[in-house]
Amino acid sequence: MKTAVIQFPGSNCDADALHAAKLMLDEGAQFVWHTETQLPEGTELVFLPGGFSYGDHLRSGAIAARSPVMNAVKAHAEAGGYVLGVCNGFQVLTEAGLLPGALSRNRELHFLCKPVKLRVENHQTAYTAAYAKDQVLEIPVAHGEGNYYADAETVARLETEGRVVFRYVDNPNGSLNDIAGIVNEGGNVLGMMPHPERAVELLLGSEDGRGLFESLRAGRKGA
């Protein structure tokens, strides 16, 4: 699966994202700088990594969402292409309007960096088909603004439509309904706060993130 990892000023999980993409999806996965106006030809997956794009100035992800490359990312998503936003990448997706809601300061106002337990709520997406429903995963988080919020109508719609993909077992940040990851209406755009790219090798403490990439690889268009 040809993968483009977008780099913004302040990205600091881009190398992790590229490593996981090369290991699990595409040996030729490559970085794409935020000032580019087009994605590499044949791109199937766009990976928006974690970090502190533009130093979280204004709001986390607010400036990155308006970078030149995001027009190409939006077009890719609208055409049904896969877009994965992790941590700051999830924040960018909400700021860009590709996913509903927003991410605010953690409940205790502290930066969190630790493994957490996630439950797979919907195993029938392009990102979760390799998992079982209600499977519990251990995936690390590293964020200061991971508290998911949306208005009641939006949250109800996400729940009714099965778009809550991952849910915290022990909510570390105060997210509404324990939401850890959601997809768009088409199911091709996923935003999540935990870092699956940091859980693809046992040396890192967990391999529970592998299923996400295996799901994408197995379900790729034309596979």
Secondary structure, 3 states (H helix, E strand, C coil): CCEEEEECCCECCHHHHHHHHHHHCCCCCEEEECCCCCCCCCCCEEEECCECHHHHCCCCCCCHHHCCHHHHHHHHHHCCCEEEEECHHHHHHHHCCCCCCEEECCCCCCCEEEEEEEEECCCCCCCCCCCCCCCEEEEEEEECCCEEECCHHHHHHHHHCCCEEEEECCCCCCCHHHEEEEECCCCCEEEECCCHHHCCEHHHCECCCHHHHHHHHHHCCCC
